[in-house]
């Protein structure tokens, strides 16, 4: 198991390093922009423009740097599967005395550990940002990150068996786009078109509802992670057990 972890790290380390670099750059850029609203020329904006821009800056730079880091973390972990297939390393792996449970547990554990690391970074950077500039807007960004991070984790769990089944990143992303992201995008587009005039009211109502039901949302997110993760774990084991199908190229 240690060897599998080392192999995955060396294959995906370029994504890990890129994610860390973009994360640090996003934090630095966010603080520079935000301080310009206090000490720079942006402090002289009209009251309405000032409040709108500050709201957007606080929300975006509270969760976007960590979100980019999380996506690249997952990309780095999943890239080892595609690399194994491209260089035929999977033929050695599947002929080695490794049971499907070990291969699957390693990959799911990697995603979950990387997700926890990114989540802790979000809590830390969000609390620091909020203590410096206030939590009124930063809290919204942290809530947005929590929702998106859960969705990304669920998508990552689904991508593991898909990666073993379809072998290439383009094939996996195409099916994920058509099966999940496109319907969500269409539903969101319909909501925006029909309720664009009352978008602010809907946003405030949704924010208050999420804050008042945070415990319920955490419980739902936990059970979704457990259920989706367990189902995809079983599917992944079933796919890996069909070694004659995977290695028959």
VENQUIZI-V315890 format. One record per pair of residues at least 24 apart in sequence whose ideal C-beta (glycine too) atoms are under 8 Angstrom apart, sorted by sequence separation. I is the first residue (numbers start at 1). GAP is how many residues later the second one is. D is the distance in Angstrom with one decimal. If there is no record, write none. Layout:
BEGIN
i: <I I>
gap: <GAP GAP>
d: <D D>
END
This chain:
BEGIN
i: <33 34 122 155 81 30 34 122 33 30 31 77 119 30 118 29 77 27 77 115 26 30 74 77 115 26 27 115 26 25 74 24 73 74 112 115 23 26 73 111 22 23 70 73 23 70 73 111 22 23 111 22 70 19 20 69 108 111 19 22 19 19 66 69 108 19 107 18 19 66 16 66 104 15 16 19 15 63 66 15 16 65 15 14 12 13 62 63 12 15 62 143 11 12 12 12 62 140 143 11 12 61 62 143 157 8 11 154 158 58 150 154 157 161 8 11 139 153 157 160 164 7 150 154 158 161 165 58 62 146 150 157 161 164 58 62 157 160 164 58 59 62 63 67 74 78 161 58 59 62 63 66 70 77 81 58 61 62 59 60 63 67 71 78 82 55 58 59 62 63 67 70 74 78 81 85 86 164 54 58 62 81 85 59 63 67 74 78 82 81 82 82 79 78 4 4 8 23 27 4 8 30 34 1 5 4 8 1 1 5 112 108 108 108 105 108 104 107 104 104 100 101 104 100 103 100 100 94 94 94 95 94 90 91 90>
gap: <24 24 24 25 26 27 27 27 28 30 30 30 30 31 31 32 33 34 34 34 35 35 37 37 37 38 38 38 39 40 40 41 41 41 41 41 42 42 42 42 43 43 44 44 45 45 45 45 46 46 46 47 48 49 49 49 49 49 50 50 51 52 52 52 52 53 53 54 54 55 56 56 56 57 57 57 58 59 59 60 60 60 61 62 63 63 63 63 64 64 64 64 65 65 66 67 67 67 67 68 68 68 68 68 68 69 69 70 70 71 71 71 71 71 72 72 72 72 72 72 72 73 74 74 74 74 74 75 75 75 75 75 75 75 76 76 76 76 76 78 78 78 78 78 78 78 78 79 79 79 79 79 79 79 79 80 80 80 81 81 81 81 81 81 81 82 82 82 82 82 82 82 82 82 82 82 82 82 83 83 83 83 83 85 85 85 85 85 85 86 86 87 90 91 94 98 98 98 98 99 99 99 99 101 101 102 102 104 105 105 117 121 124 125 128 128 129 129 132 133 136 136 136 137 137 140 141 146 149 152 152 153 156 156 157>
d: <5.8 7.3 7.9 6.9 7.3 7.2 6.9 7.4 7.1 7.7 7.9 7.1 6.3 3.0 7.0 7.6 4.6 7.7 5.7 6.8 6.8 6.9 6.3 6.2 7.9 6.2 5.4 5.1 3.1 7.9 6.7 8.0 4.1 8.0 7.7 7.6 4.9 6.6 7.8 7.0 7.1 6.6 7.4 7.5 6.6 6.8 6.2 4.8 5.2 4.1 7.0 6.9 4.1 6.7 6.9 5.6 7.0 7.3 4.4 7.1 7.8 7.6 5.6 7.0 6.6 3.2 5.3 5.7 5.6 5.4 7.1 4.3 7.5 4.8 6.5 7.3 7.2 6.7 6.6 4.8 4.9 7.4 3.2 7.4 7.4 7.0 7.8 7.6 3.0 6.4 5.5 7.3 7.8 5.8 7.9 5.0 5.7 6.0 5.6 6.1 5.7 7.4 7.9 7.4 7.9 6.3 4.3 6.4 7.2 7.7 4.8 6.9 5.4 5.5 4.2 5.1 7.7 6.2 4.9 6.2 6.3 6.6 7.0 5.0 5.7 4.4 5.4 6.4 7.6 7.7 6.9 4.5 4.0 4.9 7.8 4.8 8.0 5.4 6.2 8.0 5.9 7.7 4.5 6.2 6.8 7.4 5.4 3.3 7.9 2.8 6.6 6.2 6.2 7.9 7.6 5.4 7.5 6.0 5.3 7.1 5.3 6.0 6.7 6.0 6.6 5.3 7.6 4.3 7.9 3.5 7.3 6.0 4.9 7.2 4.3 4.3 8.0 6.8 6.9 6.3 7.2 6.4 7.3 6.7 7.2 7.8 7.9 5.7 6.9 8.0 6.1 5.2 7.5 7.6 7.9 7.7 7.5 7.5 6.4 7.2 7.8 7.7 5.8 6.1 6.4 4.8 6.3 7.9 5.9 7.3 7.8 6.5 8.0 6.0 8.0 7.9 5.9 7.6 4.7 5.3 7.7 6.2 6.6 4.6 5.9 3.9 5.3 7.4 4.6 6.6 7.9 5.6 6.7 5.6 6.9>
END
